[in-house]
Amino acid sequence: MAKPDPFVAGLTARCPNCGRGPLFQGFIKVRPVCQVCGFDLSAADSGDGPVVFILLIVGAIGCAGLLFAEIAFQPPVWVEIVVWLPLIGLLALFALRPFKGLMLAMQFRHRAGETRHSGDV
């Protein structure tokens, strides 16, 4: 069986081994085992990687949008807060699941967990 493309499997939140089973149970909690192929997902640990990328990307989009709105329309501060804070928050939430799936799929593809040694701290 050919391994699925890690970008497709990650962005669609599918198992990095078979590409069919769901990767998450709930919003961002990784399943311990794939329901389709039985692949062990318990070693999956994305750490802070997805959050860092999301902060950089969503922060850049939010700052650029806020700067454009300020220069073009000069709205009152309360309008900017009411519009941009929820927009940036929702954008970050919607991006979290695909970015975490992509990070996990890339880790499994490149066997990132095998680089750890049991005696290292």
KOLGU-4560 file (N, C-alpha, C; in nm, 3 decimals, padded with zeros to 5 digits):
<recs>
<n_xx: 00.085 n_yy: -00.118 n_zz: 00.000 ca_xx: 00.000 ca_yy: 00.000 ca_zz: 00.000 c_xx: 00.089 c_yy: 00.124 c_zz: 00.000 mol: A seq: 1 type: MET>
<n_xx: 00.062 n_yy: 00.216 n_zz: -00.091 ca_xx: 00.140 ca_yy: 00.339 ca_zz: -00.101 c_xx: 00.101 c_yy: 00.434 c_zz: 00.012 mol: A seq: 2 type: ALA>
<n_xx: 00.201 n_yy: 00.501 n_zz: 00.066 ca_xx: 00.175 ca_yy: 00.599 ca_zz: 00.172 c_xx: 00.108 c_yy: 00.722 c_zz: 00.112 mol: A seq: 3 type: LYS>
<n_xx: 00.015 n_yy: 00.782 n_zz: 00.185 ca_xx: -00.052 ca_yy: 00.902 ca_zz: 00.133 c_xx: 00.041 c_yy: 01.023 c_zz: 00.136 mol: A seq: 4 type: PRO>
<n_xx: 00.010 n_yy: 01.121 n_zz: 00.056 ca_xx: 00.085 ca_yy: 01.246 ca_zz: 00.057 c_xx: 00.067 c_yy: 01.312 c_zz: 00.194 mol: A seq: 5 type: ASP>
<n_xx: 00.176 n_yy: 01.347 n_zz: 00.263 ca_xx: 00.162 ca_yy: 01.403 ca_zz: 00.397 c_xx: 00.090 c_yy: 01.537 c_zz: 00.398 mol: A seq: 6 type: PRO>
<n_xx: 00.099 n_yy: 01.614 n_zz: 00.292 ca_xx: 00.028 ca_yy: 01.742 ca_zz: 00.287 c_xx: -00.122 c_yy: 01.721 c_zz: 00.280 mol: A seq: 7 type: PHE>
<n_xx: -00.164 n_yy: 01.629 n_zz: 00.196 ca_xx: -00.308 ca_yy: 01.601 ca_zz: 00.184 c_xx: -00.361 c_yy: 01.537 c_zz: 00.312 mol: A seq: 8 type: VAL>
<n_xx: -00.288 n_yy: 01.437 n_zz: 00.363 ca_xx: -00.333 ca_yy: 01.371 ca_zz: 00.487 c_xx: -00.336 c_yy: 01.468 c_zz: 00.604 mol: A seq: 9 type: ALA>
<n_xx: -00.235 n_yy: 01.553 n_zz: 00.614 ca_xx: -00.229 ca_yy: 01.647 ca_zz: 00.725 c_xx: -00.336 c_yy: 01.754 c_zz: 00.718 mol: A seq: 10 type: GLY>
<n_xx: -00.353 n_yy: 01.816 n_zz: 00.602 ca_xx: -00.450 ca_yy: 01.924 ca_zz: 00.588 c_xx: -00.594 c_yy: 01.875 c_zz: 00.597 mol: A seq: 11 type: LEU>
<n_xx: -00.617 n_yy: 01.749 n_zz: 00.563 ca_xx: -00.753 ca_yy: 01.693 ca_zz: 00.574 c_xx: -00.773 c_yy: 01.619 c_zz: 00.706 mol: A seq: 12 type: THR>
<n_xx: -00.672 n_yy: 01.621 n_zz: 00.794 ca_xx: -00.678 ca_yy: 01.558 ca_zz: 00.926 c_xx: -00.706 c_yy: 01.408 c_zz: 00.915 mol: A seq: 13 type: ALA>
<n_xx: -00.632 n_yy: 01.341 n_zz: 00.829 ca_xx: -00.644 ca_yy: 01.196 ca_zz: 00.811 c_xx: -00.519 c_yy: 01.127 c_zz: 00.861 mol: A seq: 14 type: ARG>
<n_xx: -00.527 n_yy: 00.999 n_zz: 00.884 ca_xx: -00.416 ca_yy: 00.919 ca_zz: 00.933 c_xx: -00.296 c_yy: 00.933 c_zz: 00.839 mol: A seq: 15 type: CYS>
<n_xx: -00.176 n_yy: 00.959 n_zz: 00.893 ca_xx: -00.059 ca_yy: 00.973 ca_zz: 00.807 c_xx: -00.012 c_yy: 00.841 c_zz: 00.745 mol: A seq: 16 type: PRO>
<n_xx: -00.064 n_yy: 00.729 n_zz: 00.794 ca_xx: -00.023 ca_yy: 00.598 ca_zz: 00.742 c_xx: -00.113 c_yy: 00.554 c_zz: 00.626 mol: A seq: 17 type: ASN>
<n_xx: -00.244 n_yy: 00.563 n_zz: 00.642 ca_xx: -00.335 ca_yy: 00.515 ca_zz: 00.538 c_xx: -00.405 c_yy: 00.628 c_zz: 00.462 mol: A seq: 18 type: CYS>
<n_xx: -00.418 n_yy: 00.745 n_zz: 00.524 ca_xx: -00.485 ca_yy: 00.857 ca_zz: 00.459 c_xx: -00.636 c_yy: 00.850 c_zz: 00.461 mol: A seq: 19 type: GLY>
<n_xx: -00.693 n_yy: 00.751 n_zz: 00.530 ca_xx: -00.839 ca_yy: 00.735 ca_zz: 00.532 c_xx: -00.899 c_yy: 00.758 c_zz: 00.670 mol: A seq: 20 type: ARG>
<n_xx: -00.836 n_yy: 00.708 n_zz: 00.774 ca_xx: -00.892 ca_yy: 00.719 ca_zz: 00.908 c_xx: -00.877 c_yy: 00.859 c_zz: 00.965 mol: A seq: 21 type: GLY>
<n_xx: -00.970 n_yy: 00.902 n_zz: 01.049 ca_xx: -00.960 ca_yy: 01.034 ca_zz: 01.110 c_xx: -00.841 c_yy: 01.042 c_zz: 01.207 mol: A seq: 22 type: PRO>
<n_xx: -00.770 n_yy: 01.154 n_zz: 01.204 ca_xx: -00.653 ca_yy: 01.174 ca_zz: 01.288 c_xx: -00.693 c_yy: 01.219 c_zz: 01.428 mol: A seq: 23 type: LEU>
<n_xx: -00.798 n_yy: 01.297 n_zz: 01.439 ca_xx: -00.835 ca_yy: 01.357 ca_zz: 01.567 c_xx: -00.964 c_yy: 01.297 c_zz: 01.622 mol: A seq: 24 type: PHE>
<n_xx: -00.971 n_yy: 01.295 n_zz: 01.754 ca_xx: -01.098 ca_yy: 01.270 ca_zz: 01.822 c_xx: -01.123 c_yy: 01.399 c_zz: 01.899 mol: A seq: 25 type: GLN>
<n_xx: -01.234 n_yy: 01.462 n_zz: 01.870 ca_xx: -01.256 ca_yy: 01.595 ca_zz: 01.924 c_xx: -01.193 c_yy: 01.699 c_zz: 01.833 mol: A seq: 26 type: GLY>
<n_xx: -01.161 n_yy: 01.816 n_zz: 01.889 ca_xx: -01.111 ca_yy: 01.926 ca_zz: 01.805 c_xx: -00.965 c_yy: 01.906 c_zz: 01.767 mol: A seq: 27 type: PHE>
<n_xx: -00.875 n_yy: 01.887 n_zz: 01.865 ca_xx: -00.734 ca_yy: 01.869 ca_zz: 01.831 c_xx: -00.666 c_yy: 01.756 c_zz: 01.909 mol: A seq: 28 type: ILE>
<n_xx: -00.743 n_yy: 01.672 n_zz: 01.975 ca_xx: -00.684 ca_yy: 01.558 ca_zz: 02.046 c_xx: -00.660 c_yy: 01.444 c_zz: 01.947 mol: A seq: 29 type: LYS>
<n_xx: -00.536 n_yy: 01.398 n_zz: 01.942 ca_xx: -00.498 ca_yy: 01.293 ca_zz: 01.847 c_xx: -00.548 c_yy: 01.158 c_zz: 01.897 mol: A seq: 30 type: VAL>
<n_xx: -00.604 n_yy: 01.079 n_zz: 01.806 ca_xx: -00.649 ca_yy: 00.944 ca_zz: 01.841 c_xx: -00.529 c_yy: 00.858 c_zz: 01.878 mol: A seq: 31 type: ARG>
<n_xx: -00.546 n_yy: 00.764 n_zz: 01.971 ca_xx: -00.433 ca_yy: 00.676 ca_zz: 02.004 c_xx: -00.401 c_yy: 00.577 c_zz: 01.892 mol: A seq: 32 type: PRO>
<n_xx: -00.504 n_yy: 00.532 n_zz: 01.818 ca_xx: -00.487 ca_yy: 00.433 ca_zz: 01.711 c_xx: -00.580 c_yy: 00.470 c_zz: 01.596 mol: A seq: 33 type: VAL>
<n_xx: -00.532 n_yy: 00.454 n_zz: 01.473 ca_xx: -00.617 ca_yy: 00.479 ca_zz: 01.356 c_xx: -00.730 c_yy: 00.377 c_zz: 01.353 mol: A seq: 34 type: CYS>
<n_xx: -00.851 n_yy: 00.423 n_zz: 01.326 ca_xx: -00.967 ca_yy: 00.334 ca_zz: 01.322 c_xx: -00.969 c_yy: 00.245 c_zz: 01.198 mol: A seq: 35 type: GLN>
<n_xx: -00.899 n_yy: 00.285 n_zz: 01.093 ca_xx: -00.903 ca_yy: 00.210 ca_zz: 00.967 c_xx: -00.789 c_yy: 00.109 c_zz: 00.958 mol: A seq: 36 type: VAL>
<n_xx: -00.665 n_yy: 00.155 n_zz: 00.979 ca_xx: -00.550 ca_yy: 00.066 ca_zz: 00.958 c_xx: -00.485 c_yy: 00.018 c_zz: 01.087 mol: A seq: 37 type: CYS>
<n_xx: -00.526 n_yy: 00.070 n_zz: 01.201 ca_xx: -00.470 ca_yy: 00.028 ca_zz: 01.328 c_xx: -00.332 c_yy: 00.086 c_zz: 01.359 mol: A seq: 38 type: GLY>
<n_xx: -00.290 n_yy: 00.187 n_zz: 01.284 ca_xx: -00.159 ca_yy: 00.250 ca_zz: 01.302 c_xx: -00.153 c_yy: 00.319 c_zz: 01.438 mol: A seq: 39 type: PHE>
<n_xx: -00.043 n_yy: 00.300 n_zz: 01.510 ca_xx: -00.026 ca_yy: 00.358 ca_zz: 01.643 c_xx: 00.006 c_yy: 00.507 c_zz: 01.631 mol: A seq: 40 type: ASP>
<n_xx: -00.085 n_yy: 00.590 n_zz: 01.675 ca_xx: -00.066 ca_yy: 00.735 ca_zz: 01.671 c_xx: -00.032 c_yy: 00.792 c_zz: 01.808 mol: A seq: 41 type: LEU>
<n_xx: -00.009 n_yy: 00.704 n_zz: 01.906 ca_xx: 00.013 ca_yy: 00.752 ca_zz: 02.042 c_xx: 00.144 c_yy: 00.828 c_zz: 02.058 mol: A seq: 42 type: SER>
<n_xx: 00.240 n_yy: 00.807 n_zz: 01.968 ca_xx: 00.367 ca_yy: 00.878 ca_zz: 01.977 c_xx: 00.360 c_yy: 01.017 c_zz: 01.914 mol: A seq: 43 type: ALA>
<n_xx: 00.243 n_yy: 01.053 n_zz: 01.861 ca_xx: 00.228 ca_yy: 01.182 ca_zz: 01.794 c_xx: 00.240 c_yy: 01.296 c_zz: 01.894 mol: A seq: 44 type: ALA>
<n_xx: 00.333 n_yy: 01.387 n_zz: 01.867 ca_xx: 00.351 ca_yy: 01.503 ca_zz: 01.953 c_xx: 00.398 c_yy: 01.619 c_zz: 01.866 mol: A seq: 45 type: ASP>
<n_xx: 00.308 n_yy: 01.711 n_zz: 01.840 ca_xx: 00.344 ca_yy: 01.824 ca_zz: 01.755 c_xx: 00.406 c_yy: 01.937 c_zz: 01.835 mol: A seq: 46 type: SER>
<n_xx: 00.394 n_yy: 01.933 n_zz: 01.966 ca_xx: 00.452 ca_yy: 02.038 ca_zz: 02.049 c_xx: 00.390 c_yy: 02.174 c_zz: 02.018 mol: A seq: 47 type: GLY>
<n_xx: 00.475 n_yy: 02.275 n_zz: 02.015 ca_xx: 00.428 ca_yy: 02.411 ca_zz: 01.989 c_xx: 00.445 c_yy: 02.452 c_zz: 01.844 mol: A seq: 48 type: ASP>
<n_xx: 00.489 n_yy: 02.361 n_zz: 01.759 ca_xx: 00.515 ca_yy: 02.394 ca_zz: 01.619 c_xx: 00.398 c_yy: 02.456 c_zz: 01.546 mol: A seq: 49 type: GLY>
<n_xx: 00.280 n_yy: 02.392 n_zz: 01.546 ca_xx: 00.167 ca_yy: 02.451 ca_zz: 01.473 c_xx: 00.128 c_yy: 02.588 c_zz: 01.526 mol: A seq: 50 type: PRO>
<n_xx: 00.134 n_yy: 02.606 n_zz: 01.656 ca_xx: 00.094 ca_yy: 02.734 ca_zz: 01.716 c_xx: 00.189 c_yy: 02.845 c_zz: 01.672 mol: A seq: 51 type: VAL>
<n_xx: 00.318 n_yy: 02.814 n_zz: 01.664 ca_xx: 00.415 ca_yy: 02.914 ca_zz: 01.621 c_xx: 00.387 c_yy: 02.958 c_zz: 01.478 mol: A seq: 52 type: VAL>
<n_xx: 00.364 n_yy: 02.862 n_zz: 01.388 ca_xx: 00.334 ca_yy: 02.898 ca_zz: 01.250 c_xx: 00.204 c_yy: 02.978 c_zz: 01.240 mol: A seq: 53 type: PHE>
<n_xx: 00.104 n_yy: 02.937 n_zz: 01.315 ca_xx: -00.024 ca_yy: 03.007 ca_zz: 01.312 c_xx: -00.008 c_yy: 03.150 c_zz: 01.363 mol: A seq: 54 type: ILE>
<n_xx: 00.065 n_yy: 03.167 n_zz: 01.473 ca_xx: 00.086 ca_yy: 03.302 ca_zz: 01.526 c_xx: 00.156 c_yy: 03.391 c_zz: 01.424 mol: A seq: 55 type: LEU>
<n_xx: 00.256 n_yy: 03.337 n_zz: 01.357 ca_xx: 00.327 ca_yy: 03.417 ca_zz: 01.257 c_xx: 00.240 c_yy: 03.451 c_zz: 01.137 mol: A seq: 56 type: LEU>
<n_xx: 00.170 n_yy: 03.352 n_zz: 01.085 ca_xx: 00.089 ca_yy: 03.374 ca_zz: 00.965 c_xx: -00.035 c_yy: 03.457 c_zz: 00.994 mol: A seq: 57 type: ILE>
<n_xx: -00.111 n_yy: 03.417 n_zz: 01.095 ca_xx: -00.234 ca_yy: 03.491 ca_zz: 01.129 c_xx: -00.198 c_yy: 03.631 c_zz: 01.181 mol: A seq: 58 type: VAL>
<n_xx: -00.089 n_yy: 03.641 n_zz: 01.256 ca_xx: -00.046 ca_yy: 03.773 ca_zz: 01.303 c_xx: -00.011 c_yy: 03.866 c_zz: 01.188 mol: A seq: 59 type: GLY>
<n_xx: 00.057 n_yy: 03.814 n_zz: 01.087 ca_xx: 00.091 ca_yy: 03.897 ca_zz: 00.971 c_xx: -00.034 c_yy: 03.938 c_zz: 00.894 mol: A seq: 60 type: ALA>
<n_xx: -00.127 n_yy: 03.845 n_zz: 00.877 ca_xx: -00.253 ca_yy: 03.877 ca_zz: 00.807 c_xx: -00.331 c_yy: 03.981 c_zz: 00.887 mol: A seq: 61 type: ILE>
<n_xx: -00.341 n_yy: 03.961 n_zz: 01.019 ca_xx: -00.414 ca_yy: 04.055 ca_zz: 01.103 c_xx: -00.352 c_yy: 04.192 c_zz: 01.105 mol: A seq: 62 type: GLY>
<n_xx: -00.221 n_yy: 04.199 n_zz: 01.117 ca_xx: -00.152 ca_yy: 04.329 ca_zz: 01.119 c_xx: -00.167 c_yy: 04.401 c_zz: 00.986 mol: A seq: 63 type: CYS>
<n_xx: -00.152 n_yy: 04.328 n_zz: 00.876 ca_xx: -00.166 ca_yy: 04.389 ca_zz: 00.743 c_xx: -00.309 c_yy: 04.439 c_zz: 00.722 mol: A seq: 64 type: ALA>
<n_xx: -00.406 n_yy: 04.357 n_zz: 00.760 ca_xx: -00.546 ca_yy: 04.397 ca_zz: 00.745 c_xx: -00.582 c_yy: 04.516 c_zz: 00.832 mol: A seq: 65 type: GLY>
<n_xx: -00.534 n_yy: 04.515 n_zz: 00.955 ca_xx: -00.562 ca_yy: 04.625 ca_zz: 01.046 c_xx: -00.496 c_yy: 04.754 c_zz: 00.997 mol: A seq: 66 type: LEU>
<n_xx: -00.374 n_yy: 04.745 n_zz: 00.950 ca_xx: -00.304 ca_yy: 04.862 ca_zz: 00.897 c_xx: -00.374 c_yy: 04.916 c_zz: 00.773 mol: A seq: 67 type: LEU>
<n_xx: -00.416 n_yy: 04.827 n_zz: 00.685 ca_xx: -00.489 ca_yy: 04.871 ca_zz: 00.566 c_xx: -00.619 c_yy: 04.940 c_zz: 00.604 mol: A seq: 68 type: PHE>
<n_xx: -00.695 n_yy: 04.879 n_zz: 00.696 ca_xx: -00.823 ca_yy: 04.938 ca_zz: 00.737 c_xx: -00.801 c_yy: 05.075 c_zz: 00.804 mol: A seq: 69 type: ALA>
<n_xx: -00.697 n_yy: 05.086 n_zz: 00.883 ca_xx: -00.669 ca_yy: 05.213 ca_zz: 00.951 c_xx: -00.634 c_yy: 05.321 c_zz: 00.851 mol: A seq: 70 type: GLU>
<n_xx: -00.552 n_yy: 05.289 n_zz: 00.752 ca_xx: -00.510 ca_yy: 05.390 ca_zz: 00.654 c_xx: -00.625 c_yy: 05.424 c_zz: 00.559 mol: A seq: 71 type: ILE>
<n_xx: -00.697 n_yy: 05.323 n_zz: 00.513 ca_xx: -00.801 ca_yy: 05.345 ca_zz: 00.412 c_xx: -00.929 c_yy: 05.406 c_zz: 00.470 mol: A seq: 72 type: ALA>
<n_xx: -00.972 n_yy: 05.360 n_zz: 00.588 ca_xx: -01.104 ca_yy: 05.399 ca_zz: 00.639 c_xx: -01.100 c_yy: 05.482 c_zz: 00.767 mol: A seq: 73 type: PHE>
<n_xx: -00.994 n_yy: 05.476 n_zz: 00.841 ca_xx: -00.978 ca_yy: 05.544 ca_zz: 00.970 c_xx: -01.099 c_yy: 05.526 c_zz: 01.062 mol: A seq: 74 type: GLN>
<n_xx: -01.135 n_yy: 05.399 n_zz: 01.090 ca_xx: -01.250 ca_yy: 05.377 ca_zz: 01.179 c_xx: -01.213 c_yy: 05.406 c_zz: 01.324 mol: A seq: 75 type: PRO>
<n_xx: -01.314 n_yy: 05.424 n_zz: 01.410 ca_xx: -01.284 ca_yy: 05.442 ca_zz: 01.552 c_xx: -01.219 c_yy: 05.316 c_zz: 01.610 mol: A seq: 76 type: PRO>
<n_xx: -01.149 n_yy: 05.331 n_zz: 01.720 ca_xx: -01.077 ca_yy: 05.220 ca_zz: 01.781 c_xx: -01.173 c_yy: 05.108 c_zz: 01.820 mol: A seq: 77 type: VAL>
<n_xx: -01.290 n_yy: 05.141 n_zz: 01.872 ca_xx: -01.382 ca_yy: 05.037 ca_zz: 01.916 c_xx: -01.429 c_yy: 04.951 c_zz: 01.800 mol: A seq: 78 type: TRP>
<n_xx: -01.442 n_yy: 05.009 n_zz: 01.681 ca_xx: -01.483 ca_yy: 04.931 ca_zz: 01.564 c_xx: -01.371 c_yy: 04.833 c_zz: 01.526 mol: A seq: 79 type: VAL>
<n_xx: -01.247 n_yy: 04.879 n_zz: 01.532 ca_xx: -01.134 ca_yy: 04.790 ca_zz: 01.501 c_xx: -01.127 c_yy: 04.674 c_zz: 01.600 mol: A seq: 80 type: GLU>
<n_xx: -01.150 n_yy: 04.703 n_zz: 01.727 ca_xx: -01.148 ca_yy: 04.596 ca_zz: 01.828 c_xx: -01.261 c_yy: 04.497 c_zz: 01.806 mol: A seq: 81 type: ILE>
<n_xx: -01.380 n_yy: 04.548 n_zz: 01.780 ca_xx: -01.497 ca_yy: 04.461 ca_zz: 01.760 c_xx: -01.483 c_yy: 04.376 c_zz: 01.634 mol: A seq: 82 type: VAL>
<n_xx: -01.419 n_yy: 04.429 n_zz: 01.531 ca_xx: -01.406 ca_yy: 04.356 ca_zz: 01.405 c_xx: -01.283 c_yy: 04.264 c_zz: 01.406 mol: A seq: 83 type: VAL>
<n_xx: -01.165 n_yy: 04.318 n_zz: 01.442 ca_xx: -01.041 ca_yy: 04.245 ca_zz: 01.422 c_xx: -01.011 c_yy: 04.140 c_zz: 01.527 mol: A seq: 84 type: TRP>
<n_xx: -01.043 n_yy: 04.163 n_zz: 01.651 ca_xx: -01.015 ca_yy: 04.062 ca_zz: 01.753 c_xx: -01.089 c_yy: 03.931 c_zz: 01.727 mol: A seq: 85 type: LEU>
<n_xx: -01.221 n_yy: 03.933 n_zz: 01.705 ca_xx: -01.288 ca_yy: 03.805 ca_zz: 01.673 c_xx: -01.240 c_yy: 03.744 c_zz: 01.541 mol: A seq: 86 type: PRO>
<n_xx: -01.212 n_yy: 03.829 n_zz: 01.442 ca_xx: -01.167 ca_yy: 03.778 ca_zz: 01.313 c_xx: -01.033 c_yy: 03.706 c_zz: 01.325 mol: A seq: 87 type: LEU>
<n_xx: -00.940 n_yy: 03.765 n_zz: 01.396 ca_xx: -00.809 ca_yy: 03.703 ca_zz: 01.415 c_xx: -00.822 c_yy: 03.577 c_zz: 01.500 mol: A seq: 88 type: ILE>
<n_xx: -00.905 n_yy: 03.581 n_zz: 01.603 ca_xx: -00.927 ca_yy: 03.463 ca_zz: 01.687 c_xx: -00.987 c_yy: 03.347 c_zz: 01.610 mol: A seq: 89 type: GLY>
<n_xx: -01.087 n_yy: 03.375 n_zz: 01.528 ca_xx: -01.150 ca_yy: 03.269 ca_zz: 01.448 c_xx: -01.054 c_yy: 03.214 c_zz: 01.343 mol: A seq: 90 type: LEU>
<n_xx: -00.978 n_yy: 03.302 n_zz: 01.283 ca_xx: -00.880 ca_yy: 03.257 ca_zz: 01.183 c_xx: -00.776 c_yy: 03.165 c_zz: 01.247 mol: A seq: 91 type: LEU>
<n_xx: -00.732 n_yy: 03.199 n_zz: 01.367 ca_xx: -00.635 ca_yy: 03.114 ca_zz: 01.437 c_xx: -00.696 c_yy: 02.979 c_zz: 01.473 mol: A seq: 92 type: ALA>
<n_xx: -00.820 n_yy: 02.979 n_zz: 01.519 ca_xx: -00.887 ca_yy: 02.852 ca_zz: 01.554 c_xx: -00.908 c_yy: 02.763 c_zz: 01.432 mol: A seq: 93 type: LEU>
<n_xx: -00.950 n_yy: 02.822 n_zz: 01.321 ca_xx: -00.972 ca_yy: 02.743 ca_zz: 01.200 c_xx: -00.842 c_yy: 02.689 c_zz: 01.142 mol: A seq: 94 type: PHE>
<n_xx: -00.731 n_yy: 02.759 n_zz: 01.164 ca_xx: -00.602 ca_yy: 02.715 ca_zz: 01.111 c_xx: -00.535 c_yy: 02.610 c_zz: 01.199 mol: A seq: 95 type: ALA>
<n_xx: -00.573 n_yy: 02.601 n_zz: 01.326 ca_xx: -00.504 ca_yy: 02.513 ca_zz: 01.419 c_xx: -00.512 c_yy: 02.365 c_zz: 01.381 mol: A seq: 96 type: LEU>
<n_xx: -00.627 n_yy: 02.318 n_zz: 01.348 ca_xx: -00.645 ca_yy: 02.176 ca_zz: 01.316 c_xx: -00.567 c_yy: 02.133 c_zz: 01.191 mol: A seq: 97 type: ARG>
<n_xx: -00.578 n_yy: 02.206 n_zz: 01.077 ca_xx: -00.498 ca_yy: 02.164 ca_zz: 00.961 c_xx: -00.347 c_yy: 02.176 c_zz: 00.983 mol: A seq: 98 type: PRO>
<n_xx: -00.304 n_yy: 02.279 n_zz: 01.054 ca_xx: -00.160 ca_yy: 02.294 ca_zz: 01.078 c_xx: -00.108 c_yy: 02.184 c_zz: 01.169 mol: A seq: 99 type: PHE>
<n_xx: -00.186 n_yy: 02.147 n_zz: 01.270 ca_xx: -00.142 ca_yy: 02.039 ca_zz: 01.359 c_xx: -00.140 c_yy: 01.907 c_zz: 01.282 mol: A seq: 100 type: LYS>
<n_xx: -00.241 n_yy: 01.882 n_zz: 01.200 ca_xx: -00.243 ca_yy: 01.762 ca_zz: 01.118 c_xx: -00.125 c_yy: 01.756 c_zz: 01.023 mol: A seq: 101 type: GLY>
<n_xx: -00.092 n_yy: 01.868 n_zz: 00.961 ca_xx: 00.022 ca_yy: 01.873 ca_zz: 00.870 c_xx: 00.153 c_yy: 01.849 c_zz: 00.944 mol: A seq: 102 type: LEU>
<n_xx: 00.168 n_yy: 01.909 n_zz: 01.060 ca_xx: 00.291 ca_yy: 01.891 ca_zz: 01.138 c_xx: 00.307 c_yy: 01.743 c_zz: 01.179 mol: A seq: 103 type: MET>
<n_xx: 00.199 n_yy: 01.680 n_zz: 01.223 ca_xx: 00.205 ca_yy: 01.539 ca_zz: 01.263 c_xx: 00.234 c_yy: 01.449 c_zz: 01.143 mol: A seq: 104 type: LEU>
<n_xx: 00.170 n_yy: 01.476 n_zz: 01.030 ca_xx: 00.193 ca_yy: 01.394 ca_zz: 00.910 c_xx: 00.338 c_yy: 01.406 c_zz: 00.863 mol: A seq: 105 type: ALA>
<n_xx: 00.394 n_yy: 01.525 n_zz: 00.871 ca_xx: 00.534 ca_yy: 01.543 ca_zz: 00.831 c_xx: 00.628 c_yy: 01.474 c_zz: 00.930 mol: A seq: 106 type: MET>
<n_xx: 00.594 n_yy: 01.475 n_zz: 01.058 ca_xx: 00.676 ca_yy: 01.404 ca_zz: 01.156 c_xx: 00.675 c_yy: 01.254 c_zz: 01.130 mol: A seq: 107 type: GLN>
<n_xx: 00.559 n_yy: 01.198 n_zz: 01.102 ca_xx: 00.552 ca_yy: 01.055 ca_zz: 01.074 c_xx: 00.622 c_yy: 01.021 c_zz: 00.943 mol: A seq: 108 type: PHE>
<n_xx: 00.609 n_yy: 01.107 n_zz: 00.842 ca_xx: 00.673 ca_yy: 01.081 ca_zz: 00.714 c_xx: 00.825 c_yy: 01.079 c_zz: 00.727 mol: A seq: 109 type: ARG>
<n_xx: 00.880 n_yy: 01.170 n_zz: 00.806 ca_xx: 01.025 ca_yy: 01.180 ca_zz: 00.821 c_xx: 01.077 c_yy: 01.109 c_zz: 00.945 mol: A seq: 110 type: HIS>
<n_xx: 00.989 n_yy: 01.033 n_zz: 01.010 ca_xx: 01.025 ca_yy: 00.954 ca_zz: 01.128 c_xx: 01.097 c_yy: 01.039 c_zz: 01.233 mol: A seq: 111 type: ARG>
<n_xx: 01.040 n_yy: 01.152 n_zz: 01.267 ca_xx: 01.102 ca_yy: 01.244 ca_zz: 01.362 c_xx: 01.115 c_yy: 01.184 c_zz: 01.501 mol: A seq: 112 type: ALA>
<n_xx: 01.027 n_yy: 01.093 n_zz: 01.539 ca_xx: 01.034 ca_yy: 01.032 ca_zz: 01.670 c_xx: 01.150 c_yy: 00.938 c_zz: 01.687 mol: A seq: 113 type: GLY>
<n_xx: 01.205 n_yy: 00.885 n_zz: 01.577 ca_xx: 01.316 ca_yy: 00.791 ca_zz: 01.584 c_xx: 01.450 c_yy: 00.859 c_zz: 01.616 mol: A seq: 114 type: GLU>
<n_xx: 01.455 n_yy: 00.991 n_zz: 01.614 ca_xx: 01.580 ca_yy: 01.060 ca_zz: 01.640 c_xx: 01.607 c_yy: 01.074 c_zz: 01.789 mol: A seq: 115 type: THR>
<n_xx: 01.507 n_yy: 01.049 n_zz: 01.871 ca_xx: 01.523 ca_yy: 01.058 ca_zz: 02.016 c_xx: 01.593 c_yy: 00.934 c_zz: 02.068 mol: A seq: 116 type: ARG>
<n_xx: 01.684 n_yy: 00.953 n_zz: 02.162 ca_xx: 01.752 ca_yy: 00.842 ca_zz: 02.226 c_xx: 01.695 c_yy: 00.826 c_zz: 02.365 mol: A seq: 117 type: HIS>
<n_xx: 01.681 n_yy: 00.704 n_zz: 02.411 ca_xx: 01.618 ca_yy: 00.679 ca_zz: 02.541 c_xx: 01.699 c_yy: 00.735 c_zz: 02.655 mol: A seq: 118 type: SER>
<n_xx: 01.831 n_yy: 00.748 n_zz: 02.643 ca_xx: 01.914 ca_yy: 00.798 ca_zz: 02.753 c_xx: 01.926 c_yy: 00.949 c_zz: 02.755 mol: A seq: 119 type: GLY>
<n_xx: 01.884 n_yy: 01.018 n_zz: 02.645 ca_xx: 01.896 ca_yy: 01.163 ca_zz: 02.641 c_xx: 01.789 c_yy: 01.230 c_zz: 02.722 mol: A seq: 120 type: ASP>
<n_xx: 01.823 n_yy: 01.344 n_zz: 02.774 ca_xx: 01.725 ca_yy: 01.423 ca_zz: 02.851 c_xx: 01.694 c_yy: 01.549 c_zz: 02.777 mol: A seq: 121 type: VAL>
</recs>
